[in-house]
Structure formats: C-alpha cells, structure tokens
Amino acid sequence: LLFGLGNPGKGYAETRHNAGWQVLDHLLAGEPLATGFRRTRLVHGEVADLRIGDLKCVLVKPASFMNLVGPVYVRALEVYDLPPERALVLVDDFALPFGRTRLRADGRHAGHNGLRSLEQSLGSTDYPRLRLGIGPMPEAARWAEWVLKRYDATQKRALPDLLHRGAEAARLWAREGLEAAANRFNGEA
C-alpha cells in the first residue's frame, strides 16, 4: 500500500504539502495497465491499483485534510489486511532540501500534522515513510502558510526530478524492501 499525504481540493493540488499525492499521480502517469484514481467510501478517499513487478499495489489518497488522515490510514490497513510495515507513507518534508528523499522505518512526526495524526491513530511511530524534500523553507516564513503555497519558479523546474525520484524510491521499496530503497535513495538528489 502506498499512502500519500495531501489535502483534498483543487486549491491544494499544486502545493508543497501535496507532494505525497503528486508522487502517486506520477507513479500512475506512465503505467498503461494501472487504474486511475476512483473514490471509495471503504477507506474514505481515492484509490488506484498498480502493479510493481509481481506485486499488486494499492495507492491511497485520503479524502480528509492532512491533520485528520490517521483514521483513514488505519482503515486502509484494515480493509487491505496489511500490517503497517507493508504500507509506505509518502510525505512532504521542509527540513530536507528540495529533491532529496529519505526513507525510514519509524520516527517521530517532527511537527508534521499528517504524521502526528497517523501516530495518534496507529498508537505507534513504527511505520515506513518516504520523506520528500520540499525545503529549505525561508527563515522568515511561517511553516503552516509556506507548505500550503505553490512551488516557486526554481522548485517548479526541479519538481519532475523530485516526483521521479519519489516514484522510483516507492517502486524499489515495494520490490526489494526498505533497506534497499534507503540505501539507494537516502542522500543526495
């Protein structure tokens, strides 16, 4: 399961906070056999099916806002009968330079409201996540406003590379596991 964090609505579609959803869209873009996203009440969001090697993967975009995604994540685990270690969370991270990625098996929310919601609902910090670098955030900026803005011109030019890197990291995680993906994708972009 690939669980992208983002906010619903057209006004948020191209913002930094929706990097998780943008990577999921990128994953589907070049896959002729993948299904498009479809709404489902089963997990309160949109889902799509994608084959990665021999694996059938489900991509999930929760229909709730970022700070309320935890219950949707837990519900998706229940519906698809998966333990947390088989569900990769894709999330923006303004502490990482733009284009960098970092895969981790666990960790704290570091102030990210989406991850905070997941931890509260799951009752644990033990779930794999792929952090997508959208930083650095300007010193004078307020994070809550900055992440909800669209990419600046420099970031917009580099965005295809971030989306490709995130998609490839997710594919490798699905095929070979967290350690192999982290060894390849943690570090310089």
C-alpha positions as CSV (number, residue, x, y, z in Angstrom):
1,L,0.0,0.0,0.0
2,L,1.3,3.4,-0.9
3,F,-0.4,6.1,1.2
4,G,0.1,9.7,0.0
5,L,-0.4,12.6,2.3
6,G,-2.1,15.7,0.9
7,N,-5.1,17.9,1.2
8,P,-8.2,17.5,-0.9
9,G,-9.5,20.2,-3.3
10,K,-8.2,21.9,-6.4
11,G,-6.7,24.8,-4.3
12,Y,-4.2,22.5,-2.7
13,A,-3.4,20.3,-5.7
14,E,-0.1,22.0,-6.7
15,T,1.1,23.0,-3.3
16,R,4.2,21.7,-1.5
17,H,2.1,20.0,1.2
18,N,0.6,17.7,-1.5
19,A,4.0,16.2,-2.6
20,G,2.8,12.8,-1.5
21,W,-0.2,12.9,-3.7
22,Q,1.9,14.3,-6.6
23,V,4.3,11.3,-6.4
24,L,1.3,8.9,-6.5
25,D,0.0,10.7,-9.6
26,H,3.5,10.4,-11.2
27,L,3.6,6.7,-10.5
28,L,0.3,6.2,-12.4
29,A,1.1,8.5,-15.3
30,G,3.3,6.1,-17.2
31,E,1.5,2.9,-16.4
32,P,-1.0,1.9,-19.1
33,L,-2.3,-1.1,-17.1
34,A,-2.9,0.9,-13.9
35,T,-6.3,2.0,-12.9
36,G,-7.0,5.7,-12.4
37,F,-8.0,7.0,-9.0
38,R,-11.5,6.3,-8.0
39,R,-13.5,7.4,-5.0
40,T,-14.3,4.8,-2.4
41,R,-16.1,5.1,0.9
42,L,-14.4,1.9,2.0
43,V,-11.3,3.9,3.0
44,H,-12.7,7.5,2.8
45,G,-10.6,8.6,-0.1
46,E,-9.5,7.7,-3.6
47,V,-7.7,4.5,-4.5
48,A,-5.9,3.2,-7.6
49,D,-4.4,-0.1,-8.4
50,L,-0.8,-0.5,-9.8
51,R,1.4,-3.5,-10.5
52,I,5.0,-3.1,-9.4
53,G,6.8,-6.2,-10.6
54,D,4.7,-9.2,-9.3
55,L,3.1,-7.1,-6.6
56,K,-0.4,-5.6,-6.7
57,C,-0.1,-2.3,-5.0
58,V,-2.9,0.0,-3.9
59,L,-2.4,3.7,-3.9
60,V,-4.4,5.8,-1.5
61,K,-5.2,9.5,-1.4
62,P,-7.2,10.2,1.8
63,A,-10.3,12.5,1.4
64,S,-9.7,14.1,4.8
65,F,-7.4,17.1,5.4
66,M,-3.8,16.5,6.5
67,N,-4.4,16.7,10.2
68,L,-7.1,14.1,10.1
69,V,-5.5,11.4,7.9
70,G,-4.7,8.9,10.7
71,P,-8.1,7.2,10.8
72,V,-8.1,6.8,7.0
73,Y,-4.6,5.2,7.2
74,V,-5.7,2.8,9.9
75,R,-8.9,2.0,7.9
76,A,-6.9,1.3,4.8
77,L,-4.6,-1.1,6.7
78,E,-7.8,-2.9,7.9
79,V,-9.5,-3.0,4.5
80,Y,-6.5,-4.4,2.7
81,D,-5.4,-6.6,5.7
82,L,-1.9,-5.2,5.9
83,P,0.5,-4.6,8.8
84,P,1.9,-1.1,8.9
85,E,5.3,-2.3,7.6
86,R,3.6,-3.1,4.2
87,A,2.2,0.5,3.9
88,L,4.6,3.2,2.8
89,V,3.5,6.8,3.7
90,L,4.7,9.4,1.2
91,V,5.0,12.8,2.9
92,D,6.5,16.3,2.3
93,D,9.4,17.5,4.5
94,F,10.5,21.1,4.5
95,A,13.6,20.2,6.6
96,L,15.0,18.3,3.6
97,P,16.5,20.2,0.7
98,F,14.3,20.2,-2.4
99,G,14.6,17.0,-4.3
100,R,16.1,14.9,-1.6
101,T,14.3,11.8,-0.3
102,R,14.6,9.9,3.0
103,L,13.1,6.5,3.7
104,R,12.7,5.5,7.4
105,A,11.1,2.5,9.1
106,D,10.0,4.6,12.0
107,G,10.4,8.0,13.7
108,R,8.6,11.0,15.2
109,H,6.3,13.3,13.4
110,A,8.7,16.3,13.7
111,G,5.8,18.7,13.8
112,H,4.1,17.4,10.7
113,N,0.4,17.3,11.4
114,G,-0.3,14.5,9.0
115,L,2.3,12.2,10.6
116,R,1.1,13.3,14.1
117,S,-2.4,12.2,13.1
118,L,-1.1,8.8,11.8
119,E,0.8,8.3,15.1
120,Q,-2.2,9.1,17.2
121,S,-4.5,6.8,15.3
122,L,-2.0,4.0,15.0
123,G,-0.7,4.3,18.5
124,S,2.8,3.9,17.2
125,T,5.7,5.6,15.4
126,D,6.6,2.3,13.7
127,Y,5.5,2.7,10.1
128,P,7.7,3.2,7.0
129,R,7.7,6.7,5.4
130,L,9.2,8.3,2.4
131,R,10.0,11.9,3.2
132,L,10.1,14.2,0.1
133,G,12.3,17.2,0.4
134,I,10.5,20.5,-0.3
135,G,12.9,22.8,1.5
136,P,14.6,24.8,2.5
137,M,11.9,27.0,4.0
138,P,12.8,30.7,4.1
139,E,13.8,31.8,7.6
140,A,11.1,34.4,7.9
141,A,8.3,32.1,6.6
142,R,5.7,30.6,8.8
143,W,5.6,26.9,8.0
144,A,1.8,26.5,8.1
145,E,1.5,29.1,5.3
146,W,4.6,28.2,3.4
147,V,3.8,24.5,2.8
148,L,0.3,25.4,1.5
149,K,1.7,27.6,-1.2
150,R,2.6,26.6,-4.7
151,Y,6.2,25.8,-5.6
152,D,8.4,28.8,-6.5
153,A,9.8,29.0,-10.1
154,T,13.1,27.2,-9.2
155,Q,11.3,24.4,-7.4
156,K,8.7,24.1,-10.2
157,R,11.6,23.5,-12.7
158,A,13.1,20.8,-10.4
159,L,9.7,19.2,-9.5
160,P,9.8,16.5,-12.2
161,D,13.0,15.2,-10.7
162,L,11.6,15.1,-7.2
163,L,8.5,13.3,-8.4
164,H,10.5,10.8,-10.4
165,R,12.9,10.2,-7.5
166,G,10.0,9.7,-5.1
167,A,8.2,7.3,-7.5
168,E,11.4,5.2,-8.1
169,A,12.0,5.1,-4.3
170,A,8.4,3.8,-3.8
171,R,8.8,1.2,-6.5
172,L,12.1,-0.1,-5.1
173,W,10.6,-0.2,-1.6
174,A,7.7,-2.3,-2.9
175,R,10.0,-4.7,-4.9
176,E,13.0,-5.0,-2.5
177,G,12.1,-3.5,0.8
178,L,13.0,-0.5,2.9
179,E,16.7,-1.2,3.4
180,A,17.4,-1.5,-0.4
181,A,15.4,1.6,-1.1
182,A,17.0,3.6,1.7
183,N,20.5,2.6,0.5
184,R,19.8,3.9,-2.9
185,F,17.6,7.0,-2.2
186,N,18.7,8.4,1.1
187,G,21.2,11.0,0.4
188,E,22.0,13.5,-2.3
189,A,19.4,14.1,-5.1
